[in-house]
Amino acid sequence: MGAPGALPSPELLEEYSQFFRLLSEPARLQLLCQLKQGPTDVATLIDATGFSQSHISRQLGQLQRAGLVRCEREGARTIWQADGDLVDELCHLVQNRLKQRLEAQLQRLEPA
């Protein structure tokens, strides 16, 4: 993001926005969670999620272009896997923030 305290450029803000928009789709998050369990093929993802093959392929393509998943050919099958720990780290940050907010709300509800 540049020097501490420096504001990101409009172009960088647009990149951030596009990245978070990509992660804002529950289906893509579900697929990422499935892939964090280990490499798998589309047929297994269909069984695990109930999504159609075309929907999964479309979502995986978007995740691949963002560098969040990768695939390898194994004969006739394509095996997909999560690429890196970025999504885990982001989810952990969000989970901690939500936990802090809920704990603060709970404290306000408790009698003094």
N, CA, C and O atoms as CSV, one atom per row, in Angstrom:
chain,resi,resn,atom,element,x,y,z
A,1,MET,N,N,0.823,-1.183,0.000
A,1,MET,CA,C,0.000,0.000,0.000
A,1,MET,C,C,0.865,1.243,0.000
A,1,MET,O,O,0.328,2.349,-0.056
A,2,GLY,N,N,2.164,1.112,0.060
A,2,GLY,CA,C,3.029,2.273,0.054
A,2,GLY,C,C,3.472,2.632,1.457
A,2,GLY,O,O,3.456,1.800,2.364
A,3,ALA,N,N,3.871,3.898,1.622
A,3,ALA,CA,C,4.373,4.380,2.911
A,3,ALA,C,C,3.265,4.373,3.956
A,3,ALA,O,O,2.095,4.579,3.632
A,4,PRO,N,N,3.644,4.131,5.234
A,4,PRO,CA,C,2.637,4.167,6.301
A,4,PRO,C,C,1.918,5.510,6.327
A,4,PRO,O,O,2.547,6.565,6.253
A,5,GLY,N,N,0.613,5.459,6.430
A,5,GLY,CA,C,-0.176,6.690,6.462
A,5,GLY,C,C,-0.533,7.233,5.087
A,5,GLY,O,O,-1.382,8.116,4.971
A,6,ALA,N,N,0.113,6.709,4.034
A,6,ALA,CA,C,-0.174,7.179,2.677
A,6,ALA,C,C,-1.493,6.580,2.210
A,6,ALA,O,O,-1.786,5.414,2.474
A,7,LEU,N,N,-2.267,7.375,1.528
A,7,LEU,CA,C,-3.541,6.894,0.988
A,7,LEU,C,C,-3.293,6.125,-0.306
A,7,LEU,O,O,-2.451,6.521,-1.113
A,8,PRO,N,N,-4.022,5.029,-0.507
A,8,PRO,CA,C,-3.863,4.299,-1.767
A,8,PRO,C,C,-4.396,5.113,-2.940
A,8,PRO,O,O,-5.302,5.934,-2.792
A,9,SER,N,N,-3.820,4.869,-4.089
A,9,SER,CA,C,-4.257,5.565,-5.298
A,9,SER,C,C,-5.662,5.092,-5.674
A,9,SER,O,O,-6.095,4.028,-5.233
A,10,PRO,N,N,-6.374,5.876,-6.485
A,10,PRO,CA,C,-7.685,5.427,-6.963
A,10,PRO,C,C,-7.614,4.086,-7.695
A,10,PRO,O,O,-8.526,3.266,-7.588
A,11,GLU,N,N,-6.527,3.867,-8.438
A,11,GLU,CA,C,-6.379,2.610,-9.156
A,11,GLU,C,C,-6.237,1.438,-8.184
A,11,GLU,O,O,-6.815,0.372,-8.396
A,12,LEU,N,N,-5.462,1.646,-7.117
A,12,LEU,CA,C,-5.282,0.599,-6.127
A,12,LEU,C,C,-6.585,0.345,-5.364
A,12,LEU,O,O,-6.915,-0.802,-5.061
A,13,LEU,N,N,-7.307,1.394,-5.060
A,13,LEU,CA,C,-8.601,1.226,-4.403
A,13,LEU,C,C,-9.562,0.413,-5.272
A,13,LEU,O,O,-10.328,-0.404,-4.762
A,14,GLU,N,N,-9.516,0.638,-6.573
A,14,GLU,CA,C,-10.347,-0.149,-7.490
A,14,GLU,C,C,-9.939,-1.623,-7.467
A,14,GLU,O,O,-10.796,-2.507,-7.490
A,15,GLU,N,N,-8.632,-1.888,-7.421
A,15,GLU,CA,C,-8.157,-3.275,-7.324
A,15,GLU,C,C,-8.629,-3.919,-6.027
A,15,GLU,O,O,-9.080,-5.065,-6.031
A,16,TYR,N,N,-8.529,-3.194,-4.922
A,16,TYR,CA,C,-9.031,-3.703,-3.637
A,16,TYR,C,C,-10.517,-4.031,-3.744
A,16,TYR,O,O,-10.968,-5.092,-3.312
A,17,SER,N,N,-11.261,-3.107,-4.323
A,17,SER,CA,C,-12.705,-3.275,-4.447
A,17,SER,C,C,-13.039,-4.525,-5.262
A,17,SER,O,O,-13.917,-5.297,-4.879
A,18,GLN,N,N,-12.356,-4.722,-6.363
A,18,GLN,CA,C,-12.603,-5.893,-7.199
A,18,GLN,C,C,-12.268,-7.182,-6.461
A,18,GLN,O,O,-12.980,-8.178,-6.588
A,19,PHE,N,N,-11.178,-7.163,-5.684
A,19,PHE,CA,C,-10.782,-8.350,-4.932
A,19,PHE,C,C,-11.830,-8.689,-3.870
A,19,PHE,O,O,-12.231,-9.846,-3.743
A,20,PHE,N,N,-12.273,-7.692,-3.112
A,20,PHE,CA,C,-13.270,-7.952,-2.080
A,20,PHE,C,C,-14.626,-8.305,-2.686
A,20,PHE,O,O,-15.391,-9.065,-2.093
A,21,ARG,N,N,-14.923,-7.766,-3.850
A,21,ARG,CA,C,-16.158,-8.147,-4.554
A,21,ARG,C,C,-16.097,-9.627,-4.923
A,21,ARG,O,O,-17.095,-10.340,-4.810
A,22,LEU,N,N,-14.940,-10.082,-5.359
A,22,LEU,CA,C,-14.749,-11.492,-5.688
A,22,LEU,C,C,-15.041,-12.363,-4.467
A,22,LEU,O,O,-15.695,-13.399,-4.585
A,23,LEU,N,N,-14.560,-11.948,-3.302
A,23,LEU,CA,C,-14.753,-12.724,-2.085
A,23,LEU,C,C,-16.124,-12.533,-1.457
A,23,LEU,O,O,-16.462,-13.226,-0.497
A,24,SER,N,N,-16.913,-11.613,-1.975
A,24,SER,CA,C,-18.221,-11.353,-1.380
A,24,SER,C,C,-19.292,-12.347,-1.839
A,24,SER,O,O,-20.413,-12.328,-1.329
A,25,GLU,N,N,-18.962,-13.189,-2.770
A,25,GLU,CA,C,-19.909,-14.190,-3.279
A,25,GLU,C,C,-19.842,-15.450,-2.413
A,25,GLU,O,O,-18.807,-16.116,-2.388
A,26,PRO,N,N,-20.924,-15.791,-1.701
A,26,PRO,CA,C,-20.903,-16.966,-0.820
A,26,PRO,C,C,-20.508,-18.266,-1.531
A,26,PRO,O,O,-19.840,-19.109,-0.933
A,27,ALA,N,N,-20.902,-18.440,-2.776
A,27,ALA,CA,C,-20.552,-19.674,-3.497
A,27,ALA,C,C,-19.041,-19.789,-3.662
A,27,ALA,O,O,-18.481,-20.874,-3.502
A,28,ARG,N,N,-18.378,-18.683,-3.979
A,28,ARG,CA,C,-16.922,-18.732,-4.131
A,28,ARG,C,C,-16.256,-19.027,-2.788
A,28,ARG,O,O,-15.291,-19.789,-2.729
A,29,LEU,N,N,-16.767,-18.427,-1.712
A,29,LEU,CA,C,-16.213,-18.715,-0.390
A,29,LEU,C,C,-16.412,-20.179,-0.020
A,29,LEU,O,O,-15.526,-20.805,0.560
A,30,GLN,N,N,-17.579,-20.721,-0.357
A,30,GLN,CA,C,-17.833,-22.128,-0.067
A,30,GLN,C,C,-16.870,-23.024,-0.837
A,30,GLN,O,O,-16.345,-23.995,-0.291
A,31,LEU,N,N,-16.641,-22.697,-2.099
A,31,LEU,CA,C,-15.699,-23.488,-2.894
A,31,LEU,C,C,-14.285,-23.383,-2.324
A,31,LEU,O,O,-13.566,-24.380,-2.256
A,32,LEU,N,N,-13.888,-22.182,-1.916
A,32,LEU,CA,C,-12.565,-22.021,-1.314
A,32,LEU,C,C,-12.437,-22.844,-0.044
A,32,LEU,O,O,-11.398,-23.461,0.192
A,33,CYS,N,N,-13.481,-22.861,0.777
A,33,CYS,CA,C,-13.458,-23.666,2.005
A,33,CYS,C,C,-13.341,-25.146,1.674
A,33,CYS,O,O,-12.600,-25.870,2.338
A,34,GLN,N,N,-14.055,-25.598,0.665
A,34,GLN,CA,C,-13.953,-26.997,0.245
A,34,GLN,C,C,-12.530,-27.308,-0.208
A,34,GLN,O,O,-11.978,-28.352,0.138
A,35,LEU,N,N,-11.944,-26.403,-0.977
A,35,LEU,CA,C,-10.609,-26.642,-1.514
A,35,LEU,C,C,-9.534,-26.554,-0.446
A,35,LEU,O,O,-8.461,-27.136,-0.604
A,36,LYS,N,N,-9.798,-25.837,0.639
A,36,LYS,CA,C,-8.834,-25.787,1.737
A,36,LYS,C,C,-8.744,-27.144,2.432
A,36,LYS,O,O,-7.773,-27.411,3.141
A,37,GLN,N,N,-9.756,-28.014,2.235
A,37,GLN,CA,C,-9.737,-29.355,2.815
A,37,GLN,C,C,-8.766,-30.265,2.053
A,37,GLN,O,O,-8.350,-31.307,2.559
A,38,GLY,N,N,-8.418,-29.859,0.842
A,38,GLY,CA,C,-7.494,-30.639,0.031
A,38,GLY,C,C,-7.895,-30.592,-1.427
A,38,GLY,O,O,-9.024,-30.229,-1.757
A,39,PRO,N,N,-6.965,-30.961,-2.307
A,39,PRO,CA,C,-7.242,-30.949,-3.743
A,39,PRO,C,C,-8.415,-31.859,-4.077
A,39,PRO,O,O,-8.596,-32.913,-3.466
A,40,THR,N,N,-9.205,-31.439,-5.052
A,40,THR,CA,C,-10.367,-32.232,-5.443
A,40,THR,C,C,-10.778,-31.883,-6.868
A,40,THR,O,O,-10.299,-30.909,-7.449
A,41,ASP,N,N,-11.669,-32.694,-7.414
A,41,ASP,CA,C,-12.158,-32.451,-8.768
A,41,ASP,C,C,-13.556,-31.825,-8.720
A,41,ASP,O,O,-14.166,-31.728,-7.655
A,42,VAL,N,N,-14.043,-31.411,-9.864
A,42,VAL,CA,C,-15.332,-30.726,-9.947
A,42,VAL,C,C,-16.478,-31.649,-9.527
A,42,VAL,O,O,-17.427,-31.195,-8.888
A,43,ALA,N,N,-16.405,-32.927,-9.875
A,43,ALA,CA,C,-17.478,-33.853,-9.497
A,43,ALA,C,C,-17.629,-33.914,-7.979
A,43,ALA,O,O,-18.748,-33.952,-7.467
A,44,THR,N,N,-16.527,-33.923,-7.269
A,44,THR,CA,C,-16.566,-33.942,-5.803
A,44,THR,C,C,-17.128,-32.629,-5.273
A,44,THR,O,O,-17.872,-32.620,-4.293
A,45,LEU,N,N,-16.773,-31.516,-5.920
A,45,LEU,CA,C,-17.315,-30.217,-5.506
A,45,LEU,C,C,-18.819,-30.147,-5.751
A,45,LEU,O,O,-19.548,-29.546,-4.962
A,46,ILE,N,N,-19.284,-30.752,-6.830
A,46,ILE,CA,C,-20.723,-30.797,-7.104
A,46,ILE,C,C,-21.428,-31.543,-5.979
A,46,ILE,O,O,-22.441,-31.076,-5.459
A,47,ASP,N,N,-20.894,-32.704,-5.602
A,47,ASP,CA,C,-21.494,-33.496,-4.522
A,47,ASP,C,C,-21.471,-32.740,-3.195
A,47,ASP,O,O,-22.436,-32.798,-2.433
A,48,ALA,N,N,-20.389,-32.041,-2.917
A,48,ALA,CA,C,-20.226,-31.370,-1.627
A,48,ALA,C,C,-21.086,-30.119,-1.510
A,48,ALA,O,O,-21.544,-29.778,-0.419
A,49,THR,N,N,-21.309,-29.428,-2.639
A,49,THR,CA,C,-21.985,-28.126,-2.574
A,49,THR,C,C,-23.404,-28.147,-3.132
A,49,THR,O,O,-24.238,-27.334,-2.736
A,50,GLY,N,N,-23.679,-29.065,-4.041
A,50,GLY,CA,C,-24.976,-29.070,-4.712
A,50,GLY,C,C,-25.051,-28.086,-5.864
A,50,GLY,O,O,-26.102,-27.951,-6.490
A,51,PHE,N,N,-23.959,-27.400,-6.155
A,51,PHE,CA,C,-23.923,-26.454,-7.276
A,51,PHE,C,C,-23.827,-27.217,-8.591
A,51,PHE,O,O,-23.362,-28.356,-8.627
A,52,SER,N,N,-24.269,-26.583,-9.662
A,52,SER,CA,C,-24.149,-27.197,-10.980
A,52,SER,C,C,-22.696,-27.139,-11.459
A,52,SER,O,O,-21.889,-26.346,-10.975
A,53,GLN,N,N,-22.394,-28.005,-12.424
A,53,GLN,CA,C,-21.042,-28.027,-12.988
A,53,GLN,C,C,-20.680,-26.695,-13.614
A,53,GLN,O,O,-19.558,-26.217,-13.447
A,54,SER,N,N,-21.613,-26.089,-14.334
A,54,SER,CA,C,-21.309,-24.818,-15.000
A,54,SER,C,C,-21.084,-23.705,-13.978
A,54,SER,O,O,-20.211,-22.859,-14.168
A,55,HIS,N,N,-21.864,-23.699,-12.895
A,55,HIS,CA,C,-21.698,-22.683,-11.848
A,55,HIS,C,C,-20.332,-22.830,-11.177
A,55,HIS,O,O,-19.628,-21.843,-10.965
A,56,ILE,N,N,-19.963,-24.071,-10.845
A,56,ILE,CA,C,-18.663,-24.309,-10.213
A,56,ILE,C,C,-17.529,-23.907,-11.151
A,56,ILE,O,O,-16.573,-23.258,-10.725
A,57,SER,N,N,-17.629,-24.282,-12.408
A,57,SER,CA,C,-16.571,-23.943,-13.363
A,57,SER,C,C,-16.410,-22.436,-13.506
A,57,SER,O,O,-15.292,-21.925,-13.575
A,58,ARG,N,N,-17.532,-21.732,-13.549
A,58,ARG,CA,C,-17.483,-20.274,-13.665
A,58,ARG,C,C,-16.816,-19.653,-12.426
A,58,ARG,O,O,-15.978,-18.760,-12.550
A,59,GLN,N,N,-17.192,-20.131,-11.238
A,59,GLN,CA,C,-16.636,-19.581,-10.005
A,59,GLN,C,C,-15.150,-19.921,-9.875
A,59,GLN,O,O,-14.352,-19.077,-9.469
A,60,LEU,N,N,-14.784,-21.152,-10.219
A,60,LEU,CA,C,-13.377,-21.538,-10.149
A,60,LEU,C,C,-12.529,-20.727,-11.125
A,60,LEU,O,O,-11.387,-20.384,-10.819
A,61,GLY,N,N,-13.080,-20.423,-12.286
A,61,GLY,CA,C,-12.354,-19.588,-13.251
A,61,GLY,C,C,-12.060,-18.217,-12.692
A,61,GLY,O,O,-10.959,-17.695,-12.865
A,62,GLN,N,N,-13.034,-17.627,-12.022
A,62,GLN,CA,C,-12.820,-16.307,-11.421
A,62,GLN,C,C,-11.787,-16.380,-10.304
A,62,GLN,O,O,-10.932,-15.503,-10.183
A,63,LEU,N,N,-11.869,-17.427,-9.492
A,63,LEU,CA,C,-10.903,-17.591,-8.405
A,63,LEU,C,C,-9.498,-17.854,-8.948
A,63,LEU,O,O,-8.507,-17.405,-8.372
A,64,GLN,N,N,-9.423,-18.580,-10.051
A,64,GLN,CA,C,-8.123,-18.858,-10.663
A,64,GLN,C,C,-7.500,-17.575,-11.215
A,64,GLN,O,O,-6.308,-17.330,-11.029
A,65,ARG,N,N,-8.300,-16.766,-11.888
A,65,ARG,CA,C,-7.776,-15.503,-12.425
A,65,ARG,C,C,-7.272,-14.589,-11.312
A,65,ARG,O,O,-6.362,-13.789,-11.529
A,66,ALA,N,N,-7.862,-14.705,-10.120
A,66,ALA,CA,C,-7.433,-13.894,-8.979
A,66,ALA,C,C,-6.237,-14.515,-8.252
A,66,ALA,O,O,-5.706,-13.925,-7.311
A,67,GLY,N,N,-5.815,-15.705,-8.689
A,67,GLY,CA,C,-4.666,-16.355,-8.077
A,67,GLY,C,C,-4.973,-17.052,-6.759
A,67,GLY,O,O,-4.069,-17.311,-5.966
A,68,LEU,N,N,-6.253,-17.357,-6.523
A,68,LEU,CA,C,-6.634,-17.981,-5.257
A,68,LEU,C,C,-6.737,-19.501,-5.347
A,68,LEU,O,O,-6.681,-20.188,-4.327
A,69,VAL,N,N,-6.886,-20.027,-6.559
A,69,VAL,CA,C,-6.898,-21.473,-6.770
A,69,VAL,C,C,-6.059,-21.790,-7.998
A,69,VAL,O,O,-5.781,-20.930,-8.834
A,70,ARG,N,N,-5.669,-23.050,-8.073
A,70,ARG,CA,C,-4.944,-23.510,-9.264
A,70,ARG,C,C,-5.397,-24.923,-9.573
A,70,ARG,O,O,-5.999,-25.593,-8.734
A,71,CYS,N,N,-5.107,-25.365,-10.770
A,71,CYS,CA,C,-5.532,-26.707,-11.168
A,71,CYS,C,C,-4.408,-27.427,-11.886
A,71,CYS,O,O,-3.494,-26.826,-12.451
A,72,GLU,N,N,-4.520,-28.751,-11.836
A,72,GLU,CA,C,-3.593,-29.634,-12.549
A,72,GLU,C,C,-4.408,-30.737,-13.203
A,72,GLU,O,O,-5.436,-31.165,-12.677
A,73,ARG,N,N,-3.938,-31.187,-14.346
A,73,ARG,CA,C,-4.609,-32.287,-15.047
A,73,ARG,C,C,-4.076,-33.604,-14.507
A,73,ARG,O,O,-2.871,-33.789,-14.341
A,74,GLU,N,N,-5.008,-34.516,-14.235
A,74,GLU,CA,C,-4.666,-35.895,-13.877
A,74,GLU,C,C,-5.451,-36.790,-14.819
A,74,GLU,O,O,-6.580,-37.180,-14.525
A,75,GLY,N,N,-4.858,-37.104,-15.929
A,75,GLY,CA,C,-5.568,-37.861,-16.955
A,75,GLY,C,C,-6.705,-37.025,-17.492
A,75,GLY,O,O,-6.490,-35.918,-17.985
A,76,ALA,N,N,-7.933,-37.554,-17.400
A,76,ALA,CA,C,-9.105,-36.835,-17.903
A,76,ALA,C,C,-9.670,-35.859,-16.863
A,76,ALA,O,O,-10.517,-35.025,-17.184
A,77,ARG,N,N,-9.203,-35.969,-15.632
A,77,ARG,CA,C,-9.731,-35.120,-14.544
A,77,ARG,C,C,-8.876,-33.875,-14.347
A,77,ARG,O,O,-7.668,-33.884,-14.581
A,78,THR,N,N,-9.528,-32.811,-13.914
A,78,THR,CA,C,-8.840,-31.597,-13.499
A,78,THR,C,C,-8.975,-31.515,-11.985
A,78,THR,O,O,-10.081,-31.530,-11.444
A,79,ILE,N,N,-7.838,-31.428,-11.314
A,79,ILE,CA,C,-7.810,-31.365,-9.864
A,79,ILE,C,C,-7.544,-29.923,-9.447
A,79,ILE,O,O,-6.571,-29.300,-9.872
A,80,TRP,N,N,-8.435,-29.412,-8.604
A,80,TRP,CA,C,-8.356,-28.028,-8.138
A,80,TRP,C,C,-7.869,-27.987,-6.703
A,80,TRP,O,O,-8.147,-28.884,-5.908
A,81,GLN,N,N,-7.129,-26.917,-6.383
A,81,GLN,CA,C,-6.714,-26.727,-4.999
A,81,GLN,C,C,-6.553,-25.249,-4.697
A,81,GLN,O,O,-6.283,-24.433,-5.578
A,82,ALA,N,N,-6.729,-24.930,-3.420
A,82,ALA,CA,C,-6.527,-23.556,-2.977
A,82,ALA,C,C,-5.045,-23.235,-3.119
A,82,ALA,O,O,-4.190,-24.097,-2.915
A,83,ASP,N,N,-4.753,-22.000,-3.468
A,83,ASP,CA,C,-3.377,-21.588,-3.708
A,83,ASP,C,C,-2.967,-20.561,-2.660
A,83,ASP,O,O,-3.269,-19.376,-2.803
A,84,GLY,N,N,-2.290,-20.997,-1.623
A,84,GLY,CA,C,-1.788,-20.083,-0.611
A,84,GLY,C,C,-2.724,-19.937,0.571
A,84,GLY,O,O,-3.811,-20.514,0.605
A,85,ASP,N,N,-2.280,-19.159,1.530
A,85,ASP,CA,C,-2.992,-18.991,2.795
A,85,ASP,C,C,-3.753,-17.675,2.892
A,85,ASP,O,O,-4.311,-17.373,3.946
A,86,LEU,N,N,-3.790,-16.898,1.840
A,86,LEU,CA,C,-4.403,-15.576,1.906
A,86,LEU,C,C,-5.850,-15.620,2.377
A,86,LEU,O,O,-6.237,-14.848,3.255
A,87,VAL,N,N,-6.639,-16.495,1.818
A,87,VAL,CA,C,-8.057,-16.547,2.181
A,87,VAL,C,C,-8.210,-16.960,3.637
A,87,VAL,O,O,-9.035,-16.397,4.357
A,88,ASP,N,N,-7.422,-17.939,4.080
A,88,ASP,CA,C,-7.467,-18.324,5.496
A,88,ASP,C,C,-7.133,-17.140,6.397
A,88,ASP,O,O,-7.800,-16.910,7.405
A,89,GLU,N,N,-6.107,-16.398,6.031
A,89,GLU,CA,C,-5.707,-15.250,6.844
A,89,GLU,C,C,-6.794,-14.187,6.868
A,89,GLU,O,O,-7.082,-13.619,7.922
A,90,LEU,N,N,-7.400,-13.911,5.720
A,90,LEU,CA,C,-8.478,-12.921,5.669
A,90,LEU,C,C,-9.684,-13.373,6.483
A,90,LEU,O,O,-10.267,-12.580,7.223
A,91,CYS,N,N,-10.061,-14.644,6.350
A,91,CYS,CA,C,-11.199,-15.162,7.105
A,91,CYS,C,C,-10.917,-15.113,8.599
A,91,CYS,O,O,-11.812,-14.818,9.391
A,92,HIS,N,N,-9.684,-15.398,8.987
A,92,HIS,CA,C,-9.312,-15.328,10.403
A,92,HIS,C,C,-9.437,-13.897,10.923
A,92,HIS,O,O,-9.946,-13.679,12.022
A,93,LEU,N,N,-8.977,-12.924,10.140
A,93,LEU,CA,C,-9.108,-11.516,10.528
A,93,LEU,C,C,-10.577,-11.114,10.689
A,93,LEU,O,O,-10.947,-10.461,11.665
A,94,VAL,N,N,-11.399,-11.508,9.730
A,94,VAL,CA,C,-12.827,-11.167,9.785
A,94,VAL,C,C,-13.488,-11.862,10.970
A,94,VAL,O,O,-14.290,-11.255,11.680
A,95,GLN,N,N,-13.157,-13.119,11.181
A,95,GLN,CA,C,-13.738,-13.857,12.302
A,95,GLN,C,C,-13.378,-13.196,13.635
A,95,GLN,O,O,-14.232,-13.061,14.512
A,96,ASN,N,N,-12.129,-12.789,13.786
A,96,ASN,CA,C,-11.724,-12.101,15.016
A,96,ASN,C,C,-12.469,-10.792,15.196
A,96,ASN,O,O,-12.884,-10.458,16.306
A,97,ARG,N,N,-12.640,-10.056,14.125
A,97,ARG,CA,C,-13.350,-8.771,14.208
A,97,ARG,C,C,-14.814,-8.994,14.590
A,97,ARG,O,O,-15.347,-8.282,15.442
A,98,LEU,N,N,-15.462,-9.970,13.971
A,98,LEU,CA,C,-16.853,-10.273,14.311
A,98,LEU,C,C,-16.973,-10.716,15.766
A,98,LEU,O,O,-17.908,-10.321,16.462
A,99,LYS,N,N,-16.035,-11.530,16.222
A,99,LYS,CA,C,-16.040,-11.984,17.616
A,99,LYS,C,C,-15.911,-10.793,18.566
A,99,LYS,O,O,-16.619,-10.723,19.571
A,100,GLN,N,N,-15.015,-9.857,18.254
A,100,GLN,CA,C,-14.845,-8.664,19.093
A,100,GLN,C,C,-16.138,-7.859,19.154
A,100,GLN,O,O,-16.540,-7.410,20.227
A,101,ARG,N,N,-16.785,-7.675,18.016
A,101,ARG,CA,C,-18.037,-6.907,17.977
A,101,ARG,C,C,-19.126,-7.590,18.791
A,101,ARG,O,O,-19.845,-6.934,19.544
A,102,LEU,N,N,-19.250,-8.906,18.642
A,102,LEU,CA,C,-20.269,-9.644,19.385
A,102,LEU,C,C,-19.989,-9.622,20.888
A,102,LEU,O,O,-20.914,-9.490,21.689
A,103,GLU,N,N,-18.726,-9.749,21.268
A,103,GLU,CA,C,-18.384,-9.687,22.684
A,103,GLU,C,C,-18.702,-8.311,23.264
A,103,GLU,O,O,-19.192,-8.210,24.389
A,104,ALA,N,N,-18.426,-7.251,22.501
A,104,ALA,CA,C,-18.746,-5.898,22.973
A,104,ALA,C,C,-20.247,-5.721,23.114
A,104,ALA,O,O,-20.701,-5.105,24.078
A,105,GLN,N,N,-21.033,-6.245,22.175
A,105,GLN,CA,C,-22.492,-6.167,22.267
A,105,GLN,C,C,-22.995,-6.932,23.474
A,105,GLN,O,O,-23.895,-6.470,24.177
A,106,LEU,N,N,-22.421,-8.096,23.716
A,106,LEU,CA,C,-22.818,-8.903,24.868
A,106,LEU,C,C,-22.528,-8.175,26.179
A,106,LEU,O,O,-23.349,-8.197,27.095
A,107,GLN,N,N,-21.381,-7.538,26.271
A,107,GLN,CA,C,-21.020,-6.795,27.476
A,107,GLN,C,C,-22.014,-5.657,27.738
A,107,GLN,O,O,-22.356,-5.376,28.887
A,108,ARG,N,N,-22.467,-5.014,26.675
A,108,ARG,CA,C,-23.440,-3.921,26.841
A,108,ARG,C,C,-24.794,-4.458,27.328
A,108,ARG,O,O,-25.546,-3.727,27.971
A,109,LEU,N,N,-25.110,-5.713,27.033
A,109,LEU,CA,C,-26.378,-6.301,27.440
A,109,LEU,C,C,-26.358,-6.857,28.867
A,109,LEU,O,O,-27.406,-7.011,29.494
A,110,GLU,N,N,-25.163,-7.156,29.369
A,110,GLU,CA,C,-25.065,-7.714,30.715
A,110,GLU,C,C,-25.343,-6.662,31.774
A,110,GLU,O,O,-24.928,-5.512,31.636
A,111,PRO,N,N,-26.051,-7.057,32.841
A,111,PRO,CA,C,-26.323,-6.088,33.920
A,111,PRO,C,C,-25.042,-5.685,34.623
A,111,PRO,O,O,-24.114,-6.484,34.748
A,112,ALA,N,N,-24.994,-4.456,35.077
A,112,ALA,CA,C,-23.788,-3.924,35.731
A,112,ALA,C,C,-23.604,-4.438,37.135
A,112,ALA,O,O,-22.636,-4.076,37.804
